[in-house]
């Protein structure tokens, strides 16, 4: 009968006998666990050479001897000789030292489970009775997939220090969230969210998770940024895990930097989970490459609040880069006038991608001379991403068959 235990090997001596790829994997795992690893082998594979070069492990260049197990907490026998592995494990057993036999599961007194690490959780799978490594690995893989999808409730059940996770939820489609973003939501006690990003993912949160809508919409800022900062800090100081769910990436016009500063000012641990930015994703979903060989070798991203900066105007007027404008629907006429006045060609292509990556995505195309009238006739609305430059031309990639709705 196998009992699954977790060993704290931090700062403790572990012996790895053998210098091949299996020994290298075992040594790397042990180092990650904080163990002091000694490898005994006459030769090393490339993976172990790198570990020795980085001083992560100590190498004894010879065949393993009985005295090598003395003082160890754990022994891994991973040579290419079964008899040697059996003997190393026997030496350990005689001294009441746990040992793992890499050659055969029944040869030692301990077994390495198939594991997956998700945040601060380690999930291990082991079999009882006759070893069945393939089955164990298959079960581990299925558990890992379920955990990565964020379908399990991973909230801490014991009180601990609060923390904040700034999560970039991506451009809108739920399946464009990263694995780390999904895991953060699964660990959340509180989610502070707005109208952008994958809000559909919130429907699957446990009822006990508090969702706070700080929804900012064009022309309406229902919750000022200072108040958002206060909400995040207050809940974290109560020992809760707070996820600040944002659309796109937290640091691209998402004011994530201000929220990090607010957390650090109160001594609250804060983690940032990058997200797929709509500045790149929405154009891509609409068939617009913001850079394209022979057309545009650079991209300039700006926000649409107020007048365009001189650098943004220059890249369109000179055709030196693709200009991507976020949150610029309400100021479209102002920006177009500014670009034309600066000498941008009237025939410069411009595309507006509304609700990028969602099933209601729509792309409106024209040129600088006509886009304002075309957008008004089409009733273009936010959220939308505006792309200006040769890369926005309708025929750049062939037929325009990109919109989902």
C-alpha positions in Angstrom: 0.0 0.0 0.0 1.4 3.4 -1.0 0.9 6.4 1.3 1.3 9.7 -0.5 3.4 12.2 1.6 5.0 15.5 0.9 8.6 15.8 1.9 10.2 19.1 2.9 13.7 18.8 1.6 14.6 22.4 1.9 18.3 22.7 2.9 18.5 18.9 3.3 21.1 16.6 1.6 19.9 14.3 -1.2 22.0 11.9 -3.2 21.4 11.3 -6.9 23.3 8.3 -8.2 23.7 8.4 -12.0 24.6 11.0 -14.7 22.0 10.4 -17.4 18.8 12.2 -18.4 16.7 10.5 -15.7 19.1 11.7 -13.1 19.1 15.2 -14.6 15.3 15.4 -14.3 15.3 14.1 -10.7 18.1 16.5 -9.8 16.2 19.5 -11.3 13.0 18.6 -9.4 14.9 18.3 -6.2 16.7 21.6 -6.7 13.3 23.3 -7.3 12.2 21.8 -4.0 15.2 23.5 -2.2 17.3 20.3 -1.6 21.1 20.2 -1.4 21.8 17.8 -4.2 24.9 15.8 -4.7 25.3 13.8 -8.0 27.7 10.9 -8.0 28.6 9.6 -11.5 31.7 9.1 -13.7 30.1 11.1 -16.5 27.3 13.6 -16.9 24.7 14.3 -19.6 24.3 17.8 -20.9 21.4 18.6 -18.5 23.5 17.8 -15.5 26.6 19.6 -16.9 24.5 22.8 -17.0 23.3 22.2 -13.4 26.9 21.7 -12.2 28.1 24.7 -14.1 25.5 26.8 -12.4 26.6 25.4 -9.0 23.1 24.2 -8.4 24.4 20.7 -7.7 27.7 19.2 -6.4 29.3 16.6 -8.6 31.4 13.7 -7.4 33.2 12.3 -10.5 33.3 8.5 -9.9 31.1 5.5 -9.4 28.7 5.6 -6.5 29.9 4.0 -3.2 28.1 2.8 -0.1 29.4 5.7 2.0 27.8 8.2 -0.3 24.3 7.6 1.3 25.5 8.5 4.8 23.8 11.6 6.1 21.3 11.9 3.3 17.5 12.4 3.8 16.7 10.9 0.4 18.5 8.8 -2.2 17.6 8.6 -5.9 19.2 5.6 -7.7 19.2 6.5 -11.4 22.2 4.8 -12.9 21.9 2.9 -16.2 22.6 -0.4 -14.3 19.7 -2.1 -12.5 21.9 -4.1 -10.1 23.6 -0.8 -9.1 20.3 0.9 -8.5 19.1 -2.0 -6.3 22.3 -1.9 -4.3 22.2 1.8 -3.7 18.6 1.5 -2.5 19.7 -1.4 -0.2 22.4 0.7 1.3 19.8 3.4 2.0 17.3 1.0 3.5 19.8 -0.4 5.9 20.3 3.1 7.3 16.6 3.9 7.3 17.0 6.4 4.5 14.1 6.8 2.0 15.1 5.8 -1.5 13.7 5.9 -5.0 14.7 3.3 -7.6 14.4 4.9 -11.1 14.9 1.5 -12.7 11.9 -0.2 -11.2 9.2 1.1 -8.9 9.4 -1.7 -6.4 13.1 -1.4 -5.9 13.1 1.4 -3.4 11.2 2.5 -0.3 9.7 5.6 -1.9 8.1 6.5 -5.2 7.9 9.7 -7.1 4.2 10.5 -8.0 3.2 12.1 -11.2 2.7 15.8 -10.2 1.4 19.0 -11.6 2.0 22.4 -10.0 -0.8 25.1 -10.1 0.2 28.2 -8.2 0.9 27.2 -4.6 -0.8 23.8 -5.0 1.1 20.6 -5.9 -1.2 17.8 -7.0 0.3 14.3 -7.1 -1.0 11.0 -8.4 0.4 7.6 -7.4 -0.9 4.0 -7.8 -1.2 1.3 -5.2 -0.3 -2.3 -5.8 1.5 -3.0 -9.0 3.1 0.2 -10.5 1.3 1.6 -13.5 3.2 4.7 -14.5 1.4 5.3 -17.8 -2.0 5.2 -16.1 -0.8 7.6 -13.3 0.6 10.0 -15.9 -2.7 10.0 -17.8 -4.7 10.8 -14.7 -2.3 13.5 -13.8 -2.6 15.1 -17.3 -6.4 15.1 -17.0 -6.3 16.7 -13.6 -3.9 19.3 -14.9 -6.1 20.1 -17.9 -9.1 20.6 -15.5 -7.1 22.8 -13.2 -5.8 24.9 -16.2 -9.4 25.5 -17.4 -10.2 27.2 -14.0 -13.2 24.9 -13.5 -12.3 24.0 -9.9 -12.7 26.1 -6.8 -9.1 26.8 -5.7 -9.9 29.4 -3.0 -7.9 29.1 0.3 -9.9 27.7 3.2 -7.6 28.9 5.9 -7.2 32.5 6.8 -4.0 34.0 5.6 -2.5 37.3 4.5 -4.4 39.1 1.7 -3.0 39.6 -1.7 -4.0 41.2 -5.0 -3.7 39.8 -8.5 -4.0 42.2 -11.5 -5.3 40.0 -14.2 -5.2 40.9 -17.9 -8.3 39.1 -19.2 -7.5 39.6 -22.9 -9.5 41.2 -25.7 -12.9 39.8 -24.8 -13.3 36.2 -25.9 -13.1 33.9 -22.9 -11.0 31.3 -24.6 -8.3 33.9 -25.1 -7.6 34.1 -21.4 -4.3 32.7 -20.3 -4.0 29.6 -18.1 -2.6 31.8 -15.3 -5.5 34.2 -15.6 -8.0 31.3 -15.2 -6.2 30.0 -12.2 -6.2 33.4 -10.6 -10.0 33.6 -10.9 -10.3 30.1 -9.5 -8.4 31.3 -6.4 -10.2 34.6 -5.9 -12.3 35.5 -2.9 -13.2 38.9 -4.5 -13.2 39.9 -8.2 -13.1 43.6 -9.0 -14.1 43.9 -12.7 -15.4 46.3 -15.3 -17.2 45.9 -18.6 -14.2 45.0 -20.7 -12.5 41.6 -21.0 -14.0 38.1 -20.5 -16.9 38.9 -18.2 -18.6 35.7 -19.2 -16.1 33.8 -17.1 -17.6 35.4 -14.0 -20.8 33.3 -14.4 -18.9 30.2 -13.4 -17.5 31.5 -10.1 -18.8 30.0 -6.9 -21.6 31.9 -5.3 -19.4 32.8 -2.3 -17.1 34.8 -4.5 -17.9 38.5 -4.2 -18.0 40.3 -7.6 -17.6 44.1 -7.5 -18.5 45.9 -10.7 -16.6 49.1 -11.1 -17.8 49.4 -14.7 -16.4 52.2 -16.6 -18.2 53.1 -19.8 -17.7 55.9 -22.3 -18.9 59.2 -20.8 -19.6 57.5 -17.4 -17.0 56.8 -14.8 -19.1 55.2 -12.1 -16.2 54.4 -9.8 -13.2 56.8 -9.8 -9.7 55.2 -9.9 -9.0 56.3 -6.3 -12.1 54.5 -5.1 -11.1 51.3 -7.1 -7.7 51.4 -5.4 -9.4 51.8 -2.0 -11.7 48.8 -2.7 -8.8 46.6 -3.7 -6.7 47.5 -0.7 -9.6 47.2 1.8 -10.5 43.7 0.8 -6.8 42.5 0.7 -6.2 43.9 4.2 -9.1 41.7 5.3 -7.1 38.7 4.3 -8.8 38.0 1.0 -7.4 37.1 -2.4 -8.5 40.0 -4.7 -8.5 39.6 -8.4 -8.6 42.9 -10.4 -9.9 41.6 -13.7 -9.2 43.9 -16.6 -9.6 43.8 -20.4 -6.5 43.4 -22.5 -3.3 43.8 -20.5 -3.1 45.5 -17.1 -0.3 47.8 -18.0 -1.4 49.0 -21.5 -3.7 51.9 -20.7 -5.2 49.8 -17.9 -4.0 52.0 -15.0 -2.5 48.8 -13.5 0.6 50.7 -12.5 -1.5 52.9 -10.2 -3.1 49.9 -8.6 0.3 48.3 -8.0 1.5 51.5 -6.3 -1.6 51.6 -4.1 -1.1 48.0 -3.0 2.6 48.4 -2.3 2.0 51.6 -0.3 0.0 49.4 2.1 2.4 46.5 2.2 0.0 44.2 0.2 1.6 41.6 -2.0 0.6 42.1 -5.6 1.1 39.9 -8.7 0.5 41.0 -12.3 -0.8 38.5 -14.9 -0.2 39.8 -18.4 -3.0 39.6 -20.9 -3.4 39.5 -24.7 -3.9 43.2 -25.6 -6.8 44.2 -27.8 -4.4 46.6 -29.5 -2.9 43.6 -31.3 -5.7 41.0 -30.9 -8.6 42.9 -32.3 -6.9 43.9 -35.5 -5.6 40.3 -35.9 -9.1 38.9 -35.4 -10.3 41.4 -38.1 -7.6 40.2 -40.6 -5.4 43.3 -40.0 -1.6 42.6 -39.3 -0.3 45.7 -37.5 3.1 44.9 -39.0 3.5 43.2 -42.3 6.6 42.6 -44.4 7.1 45.2 -47.0 4.1 47.3 -45.7 4.8 48.3 -42.0 7.7 47.4 -39.9 6.5 49.2 -36.7 3.4 49.9 -34.7 2.6 52.9 -32.5 -0.1 52.4 -29.9 -1.9 55.3 -28.2 -5.1 56.2 -26.5 -7.9 58.3 -27.9 -8.4 60.7 -25.0 -7.8 64.2 -26.3 -5.5 65.2 -29.2 -3.0 62.7 -30.7 0.6 63.1 -29.6 3.0 64.5 -32.2 4.7 61.1 -32.4 1.4 59.4 -33.3 0.6 62.0 -35.9 4.1 61.8 -37.4 4.0 58.0 -38.0 0.8 58.3 -40.1 1.8 61.5 -41.9 5.2 59.9 -42.9 3.8 56.4 -43.3 6.6 55.1 -40.9 4.4 52.9 -38.7 0.9 51.6 -38.2 -1.1 53.7 -35.7 -3.4 51.8 -33.3 -5.8 53.9 -31.3 -7.6 52.5 -28.3 -10.7 54.2 -26.8 -10.9 56.6 -29.7 -14.4 56.2 -31.2 -15.7 59.4 -29.6 -12.7 61.5 -30.8 -12.5 60.0 -34.3 -13.4 63.2 -36.1 -10.9 65.2 -34.1 -8.1 62.7 -34.8 -8.9 62.5 -38.5 -8.8 66.3 -38.8 -5.5 66.5 -36.9 -3.9 63.9 -39.2 -5.1 65.5 -42.4 -4.0 68.9 -41.2 -0.5 67.4 -40.5 -0.2 66.2 -44.1 -1.4 62.6 -43.9 -2.6 61.5 -47.3 -6.4 61.5 -47.6 -6.3 58.0 -49.1 -4.6 56.5 -46.0 -6.5 53.3 -45.1 -8.2 53.2 -41.8 -10.2 50.3 -40.2 -12.3 50.2 -37.0 -12.7 46.8 -35.3 -15.7 46.8 -32.9 -16.0 44.1 -30.2 -12.9 42.3 -31.4 -12.7 38.5 -30.9 -16.4 38.3 -29.9 -19.1 36.8 -32.0 -20.5 40.3 -32.6 -17.2 41.6 -34.0 -17.5 44.0 -36.9 -14.9 45.8 -39.0 -15.6 49.1 -40.8 -13.1 50.2 -43.4 -12.6 53.4 -45.3 -9.8 56.1 -45.8 -9.0 59.2 -43.8 -11.1 61.4 -46.2 -14.3 59.4 -45.7 -14.1 57.4 -42.4 -16.0 59.9 -40.3 -19.0 59.8 -42.5 -18.8 56.0 -43.0 -18.5 55.4 -39.3 -21.5 57.6 -38.5 -23.6 55.8 -41.1 -22.5 52.4 -39.7 -23.2 53.6 -36.1 -19.8 52.5 -34.9 -19.7 52.2 -31.2 -17.1 51.4 -28.4 -15.4 49.2 -27.5 -13.4 49.4 -30.7 -9.8 49.5 -31.9 -8.9 51.9 -34.7 -6.0 51.0 -37.0 -4.5 53.6 -39.4 -1.9 53.1 -42.1 -1.1 50.8 -45.1 -1.5 47.7 -42.9 -5.2 48.5 -42.5 -5.9 48.2 -46.3 -8.9 45.9 -47.0 -7.1 44.0 -49.7 -3.7 43.5 -47.9 -4.5 39.8 -47.1 -7.0 39.2 -49.8 -10.8 38.9 -49.3 -12.2 40.4 -46.2 -14.0 37.4 -44.6 -12.8 37.9 -41.0 -15.8 39.2 -39.0 -17.7 36.7 -37.0 -21.1 38.4 -37.0 
